[in-house]
Amino acid sequence: MTTQTLSAPEIYQGQFGEFTITQSDRTGVIIYRAGLMVAALSFAIGSALVLLNNNPNVFTTLTLLYACFSLALGVSLFTIHIYMASLHRLLQIFWAIGSITAVAFALASSEPLALTVYNHPVTLFGVGFTFVALTGIYFKEAFCFNRLETKVLTITVPLLLLGHLVGIIPTQAEQILLGVWAILFLVFALRKVVQAIPPDIGDKSVFAYLKNQSSVKA
């Protein structure tokens, strides 16, 4: 008779007590990273079509790629681990505003979405909220893991979008910034694939403490 022994889960010492990491925690991180990878690939393909292909027919394809990018980003924003629940919710709200605005422009305009946003920079006051949420992820990863690519992206994305909004960046410089963004986004997503899972989960004792404090105040 053979007895199979299951190994006990590893116990971690957190700031406010001990905790364990469940399979559900790990699955959440995998989904978060998968969302980032799909978003990065969609963004990179779209950027390559813009920068390397002069065919005007690509703009319809860009709308589909943007939809894929936005949906994948939304998945990541709903599975990311952020200690501050209010900040987490704010990033999700920003994503929702940007996504709803993008759908509205795509349906209302006779131009493809990419051309609408590029030719009418004021649309960034709506669509741009999606990229504010994405920059929030970059900032969180830069702060938590000290990643060079996310530090650069935290500066590059606002610089490109705000620069285009006010019209102070030459077209060639915009193309360079877009290329840097696409490449570093892919680097970031690929590095997340090989990163150990527990750091992305964080200190669960902090989450428990903050949740308890919130319940007490309520």
N, C-alpha and C positions, 0 to 999 in steps of 0.2 A: 504494500500500500504506500503510495507516494503522497506526501504532504507538500502542497505548494504554499510557500510563505511569501506574502506580499510585503515589500519593504515599506517601512513607516515613512510618511512624508517628512521632508526636511523641515526643521523648525528654525525660523529666522528670528533674530533679536532686533526688534524695532525700537524706535524712540519711546514709545508708550507701552511696550510689552512685546510678547512673542506672537508670531503669526506663522501660518503655513500658506503655501501657494497651491491652489487647486487646479485641476485640469481645466475648469471653466476660466480661471485667470489666464492660463496659457493660451487657450483658444481665443480669448479676447485680444491678446497681443498679436497673435498670428493674423487675425482678421484686420487689426489696425495696420499691420505692416503690409498685408496684401492690398489694402485700400491705397496705401501710399505708393506701392509699386504700380498699380493700375493707373493711378493719377499721374505719376511721373512718366510712365510710358506714353500715355495719351498726350500729355503736354509736350514731350520730346518729339513725338511723331508730328504733332501739329506745328511745332516750331520749325522742324526740318522742312515741312511742306511750304511754310511761309518764306523761310530764308534761302532755300535751295531750289525752289520750283516756281517759275514765273507763270504757270498755268492758272488762269483765273477760275477754272472749274474746281480748284481745291477748296474754295471757300465753303461750299456745301458740306464737304467732308469735315471741315474744321468745326462746323456746328455739331456734328455727331461726336467728334473727338472731345469737344468741350463738354457735351452732355455726359460722356463717359468719365471724364476728368472730375466733373462736379459731383456726380453720384459717388464715385470712389472716395473723393475727399470727404463727403458727408459720412460715409461708413467709418472712415478713420476718426472723424471728429466725435462720433458716438461711441467709439471703443477706446479712445486714448485715455490714459490715466493722468489726471491733473488734480493736485491736492485741493486747489481752490475751486469749489463747486460753482461759485458765481462766475469765475473766469471761464470755466469749462462751458457753462450754459451760454455765456456771452458769445463765445466763438461759434457755438452752434447756431445762435440767433443771427450772427453776421453771415454765416454760410447760407441760412435759409433766406435772408433778405437778398443776397446776391443771386441765389438760384432762382427765386421767384421773379426777380427783375429781369434776369437773362431770358427766362421763358416768355415773359411779357414782350420784351423787345424782339425776340425771335418770331413771335406770332404776329406782332403789329407791323414790323418793318418789311418792306419789299426787298431789302438788301439782306444778304447772309449776315448772321450775328456778328462775325468777326469784322466785317466792313462797317457795320453800324457802330460798333464800339470804337473802331479806329478812326472813322471819319467824324464821329461825334463824341469827343472826349468827355463831355458832360455826363454821358451814360455811365461813366466810372463811379459816379456818386451812388449808383445802385449796384451794378455788376461788380464793382470794385470791392464790395463787402466780402465776396467770396475769397478774394486774395488777401484781405485783412485777416480772415480766419486762417488761411494757409500760412501767412506770415507768423501768426500766433503759434502754430505748430513748430515752425522753424525756430522761433525764439525759445520755446519751451525746450526743444532738443539742444539748442546751443547752451542754454542755462544749465540743464541737467547733465549733459554729456560732453560739453566743451568741444563740440564738433566744429571744425573750421568751415566746412561747406555750409552749415546752417548759419554760422555767424555772418558769412558773406551774403547768403540769401536774405537774411533779415534786413540787410541794408539795400541789396540790389532790387528787390521787389518794390518797396515803396519808392525808391529812386526812379525806377522806370515808369511806374504808373503815375506818380505825381508829376514827373517831368513831362510825360505825354499830356497829362491833364492841363498843365499850364503852358505847354508848347515851348519849353526851353531846351529840349534835348534834340539835336540833329538826328535825322533818320538813321544814318550810319551808326551813331552811338546807340540808338534804340535797338538796332539789330544786334550789336555786340552784347548789350545787356541781356537781350532775350536769349541769345545763344549761351551766355554764361549761366543764366537761370535754368535753362533746359538741361544743360550738362550737369550742373551741381545738384539739381533735383534728382536726377538719375543716380548720381554718386551717393547721395543721401539715402535713397530708397534701397540701393544695393547694399550699403553698409548696414542698414537695419536688418537685412536678411540674415547676416552672419553674426549679429550681436546676440549675446546671451539674453534669454527671455526675462529672468527675474528683475533686472534693472528697469525694464519698461513697466513692470507692475508697480514698482516703488515700495515704500514702507506702508504696508496695509494697516499697521497700528496707528499711523497718522490719519488715514482715512476714517478708521473707526473712531478715533478721538474727535475729529472734526464733526463727524456725523452725530456723535453723542452730545457735543457742545451745542450743535444746532437744535437738537431735540430739547435740550434743557432750556434754551432761550425761547423756543416756541411754547 
